[in-house]
Amino acid sequence: MKMTFIGATHEVTGSCTYVEACGKKFLVDFGMQQGEDFFENVVVPVAPAEIDFVLLTHAHIDHSGMLPLLYAGGFCGEIHSTTATAHLCDVMLRDSAHIQEFEAEWRSRKAERRGEPPYEPLYTMNDALGAVRLFVPHSYDAPCEISEGIRVTFRDAGHLLGSSSIILELTEEGETRTLVFSGDIGNTEQPLIRDPQFIEKADYVLIESTYGTRVHDRPTDYVTALAGVLQTTFDRGGSVIIPSFAVGRTQEMLYFLRHIKEEGLVKGHDGFPVYVDSPLANEATDIFINNRESCYDEEALSFVKRGINPIAFDDLIRTVSSDDSRAINSDSRPKVIISASGMCEAGRIKHHLKHNLWKHENTILFVGYQAGNTLGRSLVDGARRVKLFGETVTVAAQIKQLPGISGHADVNGLMEWARSISGVKRFFVNHGDDAAVKAFAQKLNDELGVEAYAPYSGAEFDILANEITIDAQPIPIPKKKDTSANMSAAYSELIGASERLASLIRNSSGRTNADMRNLAEELNRLYEEFKLPD
């Protein structure tokens, strides 16, 4: 029995672990790398066709997104997950394939103009559909013998609809070892879905550490705060536009809005319409509804038992076609528009921003994390003008932010989950940045008295012997050097100017707020003026 660590090692995305046991070769997760990549990952040590099966913790693309590529390479085994995860992957992997094909087509048009060969998508829609056909759904807490000597149980991780920790019992030559793969452990008191469920015992635990060094702030009273934003905006004749992630956050917002409508918390605007303008969000909402019995928490189920759909209400309008989407902006009533993507980088939300950002009566309400170098982050940081579809748009609308209830447990939640498992011989810490995995491994060691190891990609562990057989070292991804003709005297002058500007910014803390805002506005203007076209 051996386990090789492939992805999400000292990084937050790209989860993948390779296991050989009981005569089988299999993966736990096969996720896509998202955002900046700091370390090289080793490749899975066998060809896709040699993989017998995959165990999947949940549907998020950083855990599932490479499954179509595995299928394209010849994998034809089963993909085991919870029922809700299988349903979500049906829509999310198709959506991912659509993005791959769209980006390849766009890059190919640019390459053709340069006389270069076309781009190939990472995978195609056919690959995604092929992977989806391989899913085998399971219920929570129903042990299943996948193969002789390999028994799997999915335990609710409380992170996303259908998310799970995986309890893997391996028996070989009379020896049994229990491994637990945490997946992403959820935060407590999230709307709709249950809190993370604890696990009784295990020999080895692979645990995530996304927030391994952080404690969450107290959750916002969402209903009161959201109702206040709606009331103020509607009273001045405006609409509230909410960029929202299609899976999870959109359904949470519908849950809050139903409560606001039911309790009449917004006065003088009875029957205000709520538009959900995202095909993926609408499909995901149906999946939430269809999996309510197995995944909802007690509060949400109490509505269901009374015949109430907790994420549906009168005046909810779910648009599908492009024509329906365009028609929303012809509706002059004060309204709510929920649209993807959550960081405003793609999708229909960009059209709604183009139509609504320049109107002072409107509010753009952000309800989730905004990563650096995204349109959403620019707006939250106070940009006065942004570029949408090649056109500069003035930001006159109110920009508000209600940080979402994090879907990840903080360091205290992670420790509580880890502390509940008895008999652990060793923890393996992954799915966190370099600082987080190191700090959290040390915390596990110090507070629980159990050895904790933060593997780099390529590390190998002998499960029966409890021995690290390959202690891989980090391989940083080298910074790309620009060897093109642009590396000229003018380019060097530009680099020098950027360094002087960086020094200016670092030493600006003593300036007045007005000076710093003016500088930020000027930098945003220069960025929009000189950035390369989409």
Rosetta blueprint (number, residue, H / E / L):
1 M L
2 K E
3 M E
4 T E
5 F E
6 I E
7 G E
8 A L
9 T L
10 H L
11 E L
12 V L
13 T L
14 G L
15 S L
16 C E
17 T E
18 Y E
19 V E
20 E E
21 A E
22 C L
23 G L
24 K E
25 K E
26 F E
27 L E
28 V E
29 D E
30 F E
31 G L
32 M L
33 Q L
34 Q L
35 G L
36 E L
37 D L
38 F L
39 F E
40 E L
41 N L
42 V L
43 V L
44 V L
45 P L
46 V L
47 A L
48 P H
49 A H
50 E H
51 I L
52 D L
53 F E
54 V E
55 L E
56 L L
57 T L
58 H L
59 A L
60 H L
61 I H
62 D H
63 H H
64 S H
65 G L
66 M L
67 L H
68 P H
69 L H
70 L H
71 Y H
72 A H
73 G L
74 G L
75 F L
76 C L
77 G L
78 E E
79 I E
80 H E
81 S E
82 T E
83 T H
84 A H
85 T H
86 A H
87 H H
88 L H
89 C H
90 D H
91 V H
92 M H
93 L H
94 R H
95 D H
96 S H
97 A H
98 H H
99 I H
100 Q H
101 E H
102 F H
103 E H
104 A H
105 E H
106 W H
107 R H
108 S H
109 R H
110 K H
111 A H
112 E H
113 R H
114 R L
115 G L
116 E L
117 P L
118 P L
119 Y L
120 E L
121 P L
122 L L
123 Y L
124 T L
125 M H
126 N H
127 D H
128 A H
129 L H
130 G H
131 A H
132 V H
133 R L
134 L L
135 F E
136 V E
137 P E
138 H E
139 S L
140 Y L
141 D L
142 A L
143 P L
144 C E
145 E E
146 I E
147 S E
148 E L
149 G L
150 I E
151 R E
152 V E
153 T E
154 F E
155 R E
156 D E
157 A L
158 G L
159 H L
160 L L
161 L L
162 G L
163 S L
164 S E
165 S E
166 I E
167 I E
168 L E
169 E E
170 L E
171 T E
172 E E
173 E L
174 G L
175 E E
176 T E
177 R E
178 T E
179 L E
180 V E
181 F E
182 S L
183 G L
184 D L
185 I L
186 G L
187 N L
188 T L
189 E L
190 Q L
191 P L
192 L L
193 I E
194 R L
195 D L
196 P L
197 Q L
198 F L
199 I L
200 E L
201 K E
202 A L
203 D L
204 Y E
205 V E
206 L E
207 I E
208 E E
209 S L
210 T L
211 Y L
212 G L
213 T L
214 R L
215 V L
216 H L
217 D L
218 R L
219 P L
220 T L
221 D L
222 Y H
223 V H
224 T H
225 A H
226 L H
227 A H
228 G H
229 V H
230 L H
231 Q H
232 T H
233 T H
234 F H
235 D H
236 R L
237 G L
238 G L
239 S L
240 V E
241 I E
242 I E
243 P E
244 S L
245 F L
246 A L
247 V L
248 G L
249 R H
250 T H
251 Q H
252 E H
253 M H
254 L H
255 Y H
256 F H
257 L H
258 R H
259 H H
260 I H
261 K H
262 E H
263 E H
264 G L
265 L L
266 V L
267 K L
268 G L
269 H L
270 D L
271 G L
272 F L
273 P L
274 V E
275 Y E
276 V E
277 D E
278 S L
279 P H
280 L H
281 A H
282 N H
283 E H
284 A H
285 T H
286 D H
287 I H
288 F H
289 I H
290 N H
291 N L
292 R H
293 E H
294 S H
295 C H
296 Y E
297 D L
298 E H
299 E H
300 A H
301 L H
302 S H
303 F H
304 V H
305 K H
306 R L
307 G L
308 I L
309 N L
310 P L
311 I L
312 A L
313 F L
314 D L
315 D L
316 L E
317 I E
318 R E
319 T L
320 V L
321 S L
322 S H
323 D H
324 D H
325 S H
326 R H
327 A H
328 I H
329 N L
330 S L
331 D L
332 S L
333 R L
334 P L
335 K L
336 V E
337 I E
338 I E
339 S E
340 A L
341 S L
342 G L
343 M L
344 C L
345 E L
346 A L
347 G L
348 R L
349 I H
350 K H
351 H H
352 H H
353 L H
354 K H
355 H H
356 N H
357 L L
358 W L
359 K L
360 H L
361 E L
362 N L
363 T E
364 I E
365 L E
366 F E
367 V L
368 G L
369 Y L
370 Q L
371 A L
372 G L
373 N L
374 T L
375 L H
376 G H
377 R H
378 S H
379 L H
380 V H
381 D L
382 G L
383 A L
384 R L
385 R E
386 V E
387 K E
388 L E
389 F L
390 G L
391 E E
392 T E
393 V E
394 T E
395 V L
396 A L
397 A L
398 Q E
399 I E
400 K E
401 Q E
402 L L
403 P L
404 G L
405 I L
406 S L
407 G L
408 H L
409 A L
410 D L
411 V H
412 N H
413 G H
414 L H
415 M H
416 E H
417 W H
418 A H
419 R H
420 S L
421 I L
422 S E
423 G L
424 V L
425 K L
426 R E
427 F E
428 F E
429 V E
430 N E
431 H L
432 G L
433 D L
434 D H
435 A H
436 A H
437 V H
438 K H
439 A H
440 F H
441 A H
442 Q H
443 K H
444 L H
445 N H
446 D H
447 E H
448 L H
449 G L
450 V L
451 E E
452 A E
453 Y E
454 A L
455 P L
456 Y L
457 S L
458 G L
459 A L
460 E E
461 F E
462 D E
463 I L
464 L L
465 A L
466 N L
467 E E
468 I E
469 T E
470 I E
471 D L
472 A L
473 Q L
474 P L
475 I L
476 P E
477 I L
478 P L
479 K L
480 K L
481 K L
482 D L
483 T L
484 S L
485 A L
486 N L
487 M L
488 S L
489 A H
490 A H
491 Y H
492 S H
493 E H
494 L H
495 I H
496 G H
497 A H
498 S H
499 E H
500 R H
501 L H
502 A H
503 S H
504 L H
505 I H
506 R H
507 N L
508 S L
509 S L
510 G L
511 R L
512 T L
513 N H
514 A H
515 D H
516 M H
517 R H
518 N H
519 L H
520 A H
521 E H
522 E H
523 L H
524 N H
525 R H
526 L H
527 Y H
528 E H
529 E H
530 F H
531 K L
532 L L
533 P L
534 D L
